[in-house]
């Protein structure tokens, strides 16, 4: 039992010292997605990643329509600075998902101050 605890402690220590890379999966997926309980039954967020492109944060979100019906939606990215404050809020963009379709949307922040993002999705208004 002690060996397992020591091995686990060493693993956590090594993981904490690992060099971070600029193209990585977000470690806590739920913090970036603003959920809508009505849409959760119809649209699933399969994956999302971030990377830096020419010094600007880029985000990709992969969506899947869980129904056989088309979904008329709108989405936007909200870019946050290192303190968690809004650095830039994009306008709503239209998105139509056909039945059972999977697609991805991406965007690049227009400010180098952006270090994180939120992704919002809603029914088209």
N, C-alpha and C positions, 0 to 999 in steps of 0.2 A: 504494500500500500504506500509506504514511504517513497519507494522508487517511482511510483506513478506520479505522486505529488511533486517530486523533484523534477521529473521529466516534463511534467506539465508546466511547472514554474519556469524552467529553462526555455521551453517553447514560447511561452508568453513574453519572456524577456527578449528572446531573439526576434520575435514578431514586432515588438515595440521598437527595436533598433533598426528594423529594415528600412532601406532607403525608399522614399515615396517616389512614384513615377507620375508623370503628368497625364497619362491615359489609363484611367482605372475605373472600375465599377464603384458606384457610390456604396459605401459600407452600410448605411442605414436607409434603405430604399423609401420607407414611408415618410421620411422627413421632407422629401422633395416633391411629393405628390399630394395635391389638395384633393381629398376624396369627396365624392358625391354619392351618397348611399343609393340613390335611384339609378345612377349610371353604373355603379359597381356591379349590378346584376346584368348589365348589358355589355359593358366594355371593360376589358382587363388590361392592366399595364403589365406587359411581359418582362420588360427590361429597360434599363436606362444607364447611360454612361456619360462621363464628361472627359474633356481633354482641352488642352490649350492649343489654339491655332493662331500663330503670329501674335502671341501675347494676350489673346482674348479667349475667355472661357467659351467653349462650345458644348452644348448638351444635345443628347439624342434620347428620345423616348419611343419605345416600341409598344404599339397598341394592338389589341385584338378584339374584334366584334364577336361576342359569344353567342349572338343570335343569328337567325337566318334572315332577319329584316335589316334593311339599310338603316344607318344611324346618321342623322344630320347633326353635326357637332360644331363646336368652336373651342379653340384652345389658345393658350398663351403661355409664354415664359416670363417669369418675374426674376430679375437678376438681383442678387443680394451682395452687399459688400462684406468684408471680413467681420464686421460687428453684427451682421444679421439684418441690417437696414436695407430697404429697397434702394438699389442704385439705378435701376431702370425697369420700367414696366412696359412690355410690348402690347400692342393692340390685339384684340381677339382676331384669330385667323379661322376661316371656315375649313371644315374637314368633313367629308362624307365617307363613311365606311360601309362597304357592301356587306351582305350577309357572310359571316364567318371569315371576313378579310382580316389580314394582319398587315400593318403598315408601320412605318416609323416617321417621326417628325423630328427635325433638328433646327437649332437656331444658334447664332453666335451673338454674344453680348457685344454691345457697341462701346462699352466702357472697360478699360483695363482694371477698374476698381472691383468688378464683379468677380467673386470668388466662389459663389454658390448660386443655386437657382431653386425656384419653385415652379411646378408645372400645374396649370389649372385647365380643366376641361369641363364643358357644360353642354346641354342641349342647345341647338341653334336658337337664337332669339330674334 
